[in-house]
Amino acid sequence: MHNTTVTEGDSPWNRRHGEGNFAKQWIPFGCTVDFMPKAEVVAAKPKFEPRANVGILVGYYLQAGGRWKGEYLIFDRERF
């Protein structure tokens, strides 16, 4: 996330993509997050169980060309 830091009014993110500075929420690597697992995992849970799982953020999933579409890389906490 170093390339999203604004220095002297501009950031490497803006210079690369030309869409303005990164305005999304910064979530630090290694923090605990609640996430929705895949649909088949949710469907296998009992009806009144919570749908979200607790996980650890390990990165941001980037598309070709370094574009970010709001997808995160998260490991289920049980893997640790």
Long-range contacts (C-beta under 8 A, 24 or more apart in sequence): 1-26, 1-60, 16-66, 17-66, 17-67, 24-68, 24-70, 27-57, 27-72, 28-57, 29-57, 29-58, 29-59, 30-56, 30-57, 30-58, 31-56, 31-57, 32-56, 32-77, 33-57, 33-72, 33-74, 35-72, 35-74, 37-76, 53-77, 56-80
